[in-house]
Each structure stands twice: as structure tokens, then as C-alpha cells.
């Protein structure tokens, strides 16, 4: 069977993703076969309003996931990078995605229809357990975020958030890892003020752990940031 040009790119991203790399090779092949490349410009939505029944995996760039009700302050859930995903629960339950997901910079996604995913897991019922594990990890991540934002010191929260975003893709052997997000979005995710967040970032820069730049923060010392973050960091 002739494969589409994007098959190799989707397959390699899946194999490097912390979330999907534990799948067997045949399952990674099948998942890459049903994925469709979706290219977005900066700030372009990943889906139209009310889009249902989709799973998206980030191949390159980043996706800013947020929510805002009329008259309220915007809440930023995450700025997801390569190897991360969103929309799995909507694909499984055929429900509309409950947040706004927009490209942060030029971004490429792999999009998977829910019916194609359902057919895949019906052929391999054991994959339902993998899907269940992914959903339970997301729930655990949400609980960890609530805990961190309530009790963890701000520098520790920054370290945990940056590591969580970086670890969605394979970082082994890398000297530096860039996490795509603004300092303003980081403050919104952490529930802190912009001024306090910036002060904490400058402190981490002085320690040689990170370097803040335009639309991104570069991790310079992964072991040092891990030590500051403490145990239990979960990939986004």
C-alpha cells in the first residue's frame, strides 16, 4: 500500500512522543496512516467552532489552549508543543472541544477522525486500555496543576510547568530545549501576576537554568531544572 508523504513525519513524531512511544510498532504505523496533515498560520484555530470527533497531535510549532467567557479574564490551560496532543476525549465521546485551540506561530498538526480511531481500537481492543491510560494521565495532570498553583513556590511552579511542556517530546541528548510560550501566558497558566512571574524568571536566568526570549523560553540546564521542579512532573 502506498503511503502519503506525511506518513513518515507523523510516524516519527509519534515514536518520539512521551504519550505514544509505548505503542507497538504496528500500532504506530496504523495511527500514522490514519492521520492527516493540517497546517496552521499563527493564531489560526485548529478547528471551526463546534468541531467534534477529532484528536490532534502537534508535529511542529505549538498550540495555545485557552478559554474565556464574556466579561471574564482569559484562562490559559497550556501552550502545547511537539509530541503533545489535545481532543482525545472529544474523539472518544463525539463531543465538541470545550476550549479555544489556536496555533502559536506557524504550526503543523496531525488530525485524526474519531471514527477512524474507533475502527483502529475495535480491531485491537487492547488499545482501549491505552486510551483509558491517556485520559487518566490528563486527569492526574489537572489535579497536579491545581495542587502546584495552590501550594508550590513560584520558581518551582515555573520549573514544573516548563519541564512538563518540554517532556512531551524526546529530549534525550539535547543540550538546550526551547518551550514555545510568552511570559504573559506562563503567568496566566500559573495563576500569578506578570511582574512576579517575570521576577522569578530572571532569578532562574541568573542561576543559568533558563533563558527567556521572544515567544519562547529555552531550558539551558535540564538536570538543574529537574532538581528545582522536584518529583512527579508529568508531560503535557
C-alpha positions as CSV (number, residue, x, y, z in Angstrom):
1,X,0.0,0.0,0.0
2,X,1.3,3.4,-1.0
3,X,1.6,5.8,2.0
4,X,1.0,9.5,1.9
5,X,4.0,11.8,2.0
6,X,3.3,12.9,5.6
7,X,3.3,9.3,6.9
8,X,6.9,9.3,7.9
9,X,6.7,12.7,9.6
10,X,3.7,11.7,11.7
11,X,5.2,8.3,12.5
12,X,8.5,9.8,13.7
13,X,6.6,12.3,15.9
14,X,4.6,9.6,17.5
15,X,7.7,7.5,18.2
16,X,9.3,10.4,19.9
17,X,6.2,11.4,21.9
18,X,6.2,10.6,25.6
19,X,2.4,9.9,25.2
20,X,2.5,7.5,22.3
21,X,6.0,5.9,22.1
22,X,5.0,2.9,24.2
23,X,2.7,1.7,21.4
24,X,3.8,-1.3,19.4
25,X,5.4,-0.5,16.1
26,X,2.4,-1.8,14.1
27,X,0.1,0.4,16.1
28,X,2.3,3.4,15.5
29,X,2.2,2.6,11.8
30,X,-1.6,2.3,11.7
31,X,-2.0,5.5,13.7
32,X,0.3,7.4,11.3
33,X,-1.7,6.0,8.4
34,X,-5.0,7.5,9.5
35,X,-3.5,10.9,10.5
36,X,-4.0,13.9,8.2
37,X,-1.6,16.8,8.0
38,X,-3.1,20.2,9.0
39,X,-1.1,23.4,8.6
40,X,-2.0,26.5,10.5
41,X,-0.8,30.1,10.5
42,X,-0.1,32.0,13.7
43,X,-3.3,32.5,15.7
44,X,-5.4,30.3,13.4
45,X,-7.8,27.9,15.1
46,X,-7.2,24.2,14.9
47,X,-10.9,23.6,14.3
48,X,-14.0,25.5,13.4
49,X,-16.5,26.3,16.2
50,X,-18.4,23.2,17.2
51,X,-15.9,20.8,15.6
52,X,-16.4,17.3,17.1
53,X,-14.8,14.0,16.9
54,X,-11.1,14.8,16.5
55,X,-7.8,14.1,18.0
56,X,-4.8,16.4,17.2
57,X,-1.1,15.7,17.8
58,X,1.4,18.6,17.4
59,X,4.1,17.9,14.8
60,X,5.9,21.3,14.9
61,X,5.2,24.7,16.4
62,X,2.7,25.0,19.3
63,X,-1.0,25.2,20.1
64,X,-2.3,27.7,22.7
65,X,-5.3,26.2,24.5
66,X,-7.4,28.7,26.4
67,X,-10.9,29.7,27.5
68,X,-12.7,32.9,28.1
69,X,-16.3,33.7,29.0
70,X,-17.8,37.1,28.2
71,X,-16.7,39.7,30.8
72,X,-14.1,37.4,32.4
73,X,-10.4,37.1,32.3
74,X,-8.9,34.7,29.9
75,X,-7.6,31.4,31.3
76,X,-4.7,29.7,29.5
77,X,-4.6,25.9,30.1
78,X,-1.4,25.2,28.2
79,X,0.8,26.0,25.2
80,X,1.4,22.5,23.8
81,X,4.4,21.7,21.8
82,X,5.6,18.8,19.5
83,X,4.6,15.4,20.8
84,X,1.7,16.6,22.8
85,X,-2.0,16.2,21.9
86,X,-5.4,17.5,22.5
87,X,-9.0,16.5,21.8
88,X,-8.8,12.8,22.7
89,X,-11.8,12.9,25.0
90,X,-13.9,14.6,22.2
91,X,-12.8,11.9,19.8
92,X,-13.8,9.2,22.2
93,X,-17.1,10.7,23.2
94,X,-18.0,12.5,20.0
95,X,-18.3,15.9,21.8
96,X,-17.2,19.4,20.8
97,X,-13.8,20.5,22.1
98,X,-14.5,22.7,25.1
99,X,-11.7,25.3,24.7
100,X,-10.1,27.5,22.1
101,X,-7.1,26.0,20.4
102,X,-5.0,28.3,18.2
103,X,-1.6,28.0,16.6
104,X,1.2,29.8,18.4
105,X,3.4,30.6,15.4
106,X,3.4,28.5,12.2
107,X,2.2,25.1,13.3
108,X,1.7,21.6,11.8
109,X,-0.7,19.1,13.3
110,X,-1.7,15.6,12.6
111,X,-5.5,15.3,12.8
112,X,-7.3,12.0,13.4
113,X,-11.0,11.4,12.9
114,X,-12.9,9.7,15.7
115,X,-14.4,7.1,13.5
116,X,-11.0,6.1,12.2
117,X,-9.7,5.8,15.7
118,X,-12.7,3.8,16.8
119,X,-12.2,1.4,13.9
120,X,-8.5,1.0,14.9
121,X,-9.3,0.1,18.5
122,X,-12.1,-2.2,17.5
123,X,-9.5,-4.2,15.5
124,X,-7.2,-4.1,18.6
125,X,-9.4,-4.0,21.7
126,X,-6.4,-3.9,24.0
127,X,-5.8,-0.3,22.7
128,X,-8.9,0.8,24.7
129,X,-6.7,0.4,27.8
130,X,-4.1,2.7,26.3
131,X,-6.7,5.3,25.5
132,X,-8.0,5.0,29.1
133,X,-4.5,5.4,30.4
134,X,-4.0,8.6,28.3
135,X,-7.3,10.0,29.7
136,X,-6.4,9.2,33.3
137,X,-3.0,10.9,32.9
138,X,-4.8,14.0,31.8
139,X,-6.9,13.9,34.9
140,X,-3.9,13.4,37.1
141,X,-2.2,16.3,35.3
142,X,-5.2,18.6,36.0
143,X,-5.0,17.6,39.7
144,X,-1.3,18.3,39.9
145,X,-1.8,21.7,38.3
146,X,-4.4,22.6,40.9
147,X,-2.0,21.5,43.7
148,X,1.0,23.3,42.2
149,X,-0.9,26.6,41.7
150,X,-2.2,26.4,45.3
151,X,0.9,25.5,47.3
152,X,4.1,25.4,45.3
153,X,6.5,28.4,45.4
154,X,6.5,30.3,42.1
155,X,10.0,29.4,40.9
156,X,9.1,25.7,41.5
157,X,5.9,26.1,39.6
158,X,7.8,27.7,36.7
159,X,10.2,24.8,36.6
160,X,7.5,22.2,36.8
161,X,5.5,23.8,34.0
162,X,8.4,24.3,31.6
163,X,9.6,20.7,32.2
164,X,6.1,19.3,31.7
165,X,5.8,21.1,28.3
166,X,9.3,20.1,27.2
167,X,9.0,16.4,28.1
168,X,6.1,15.7,25.7
169,X,8.8,15.0,23.1
170,X,12.0,13.1,23.4
171,X,14.7,15.4,24.9
172,X,17.4,12.8,25.3
173,X,20.8,14.1,24.1
174,X,19.7,17.7,23.8
175,X,21.8,20.4,25.4
176,X,19.0,23.0,25.1
177,X,15.2,22.7,24.8
178,X,13.0,25.6,23.7
179,X,9.5,25.8,25.1
180,X,7.2,27.9,22.9
181,X,5.2,30.4,25.1
182,X,5.2,34.0,26.2
183,X,6.0,35.1,29.7
184,X,2.5,36.5,29.9
185,X,0.9,33.2,29.0
186,X,3.2,31.5,31.6
187,X,1.9,33.9,34.2
188,X,-1.7,33.1,33.2
189,X,-1.1,29.4,33.4
190,X,0.5,29.7,36.9
191,X,-2.2,32.0,38.3
192,X,0.5,34.6,39.2
193,X,1.0,38.2,38.2
194,X,3.1,39.2,35.3
195,X,5.5,41.1,37.5
196,X,6.1,38.3,40.0
197,X,6.5,35.8,37.2
198,X,9.0,37.9,35.4
199,X,11.0,38.4,38.6
200,X,11.1,34.6,39.2
201,X,12.1,34.0,35.6
202,X,15.0,36.5,36.0
203,X,16.1,34.6,39.1
204,X,16.2,31.3,37.2
205,X,18.1,33.1,34.4
206,X,20.7,34.2,36.9
207,X,21.1,30.6,38.1
208,X,21.8,29.6,34.5
209,X,18.7,27.3,34.3
210,X,16.8,29.1,31.5
211,X,16.9,31.9,29.0
212,X,13.8,33.9,28.2
213,X,13.3,35.2,24.7
214,X,10.7,36.3,22.2
215,X,7.8,33.9,22.2
216,X,9.8,31.3,24.0
217,X,11.8,30.2,27.0
218,X,14.9,28.0,26.5
219,X,15.9,25.4,29.1
220,X,19.7,25.6,29.5
221,X,20.2,23.1,32.3
222,X,17.7,20.2,32.3
223,X,19.2,18.4,35.4
224,X,19.2,21.6,37.3
225,X,15.6,22.5,36.4
226,X,14.6,18.9,37.3
227,X,16.1,19.3,40.7
228,X,14.2,22.6,41.3
229,X,11.0,21.1,40.0
230,X,11.0,18.1,42.3
231,X,9.4,14.7,41.7
232,X,6.1,14.0,39.9
233,X,6.5,16.2,36.8
234,X,4.1,14.9,34.1
235,X,4.4,15.6,30.4
236,X,1.7,17.8,28.8
